[in-house]
Amino acid sequence: MAQQERAVRTRRAVLEAAAVVFAEHGYTAATVADILKTAGVTKGALYFHFDSKEALAKGVLELQTAQALPEQEVKLQEVVDVAMTVAHRLRHEPLLRAGARLSSDPAGIKYYGSAWPLWVDVLTEVLTEAHQRGETLAHVVPREVAELVVSAFNGVQLYAQLETGLDDVEYRASVLLKHLLPSVASPAVLMRLDVAPDRGARVVRAALDALEPEPAPA
């Protein structure tokens, strides 16, 4: 069991190191040597888990949607929360920045794919439930909206990266949703949605608090 746990930790450390290198250099310029140096593991340990740089990129992308967010009474709020927590995490987590960079690199996508379809699937599922509950306008097609949100969000985060190094990405994501949601949400639901720039930070904090173990009784 201890050996298995050690292997899991090593795999995660390698992926996080790969994310740091991919986020800084992109796929083409990144080297396995750089990833080894950042991870602080042996070449054998790395190749035990990943047989190539391509496999490392795929591993980083597979983790992009691995986030557990609190359920909300209004399902459209969960759509907002996905976007706003990603915006928040982009500023603080190399793993998310690496995913964004890898997913926008035409030179590498043919080798390792993109996280965009994963995010579309996540949002489509939530939007479908919101639509079934009557939270959306009648004309809404959940997958179309999911694809629109993902593509528009990636344009916003790229612009924020170029303009401010992501310093204002949460504000820009908030503006995007503020203007997009009136064409999606029913008026009664729209008034209840929280799209404030700090929404992502608050939801991430709540998710972390929910994971903390309760103190043992005295």
Secondary structure, 3 states (H helix, E strand, C coil): CHHHHHHHHHHHHHHHHHHHHHHHHHHHHCCHHHHHHHHCCCHHHHHHHCCCHHHHHHHHHHCCCCCCCCCCCCHHHHHHHHHHHHHHHHHHCHHHHHHHHHHCCHHHHHHHCCCHHHHHHHHHHHHHHHHHCCCECCCCCHHHHHHHHHHHHHHHHHHHHHHHCCCCHHHHHHHHHHHHHHHCECHHHHCCCCCCCCHHHHHHHHHHHHHCCCCCCC
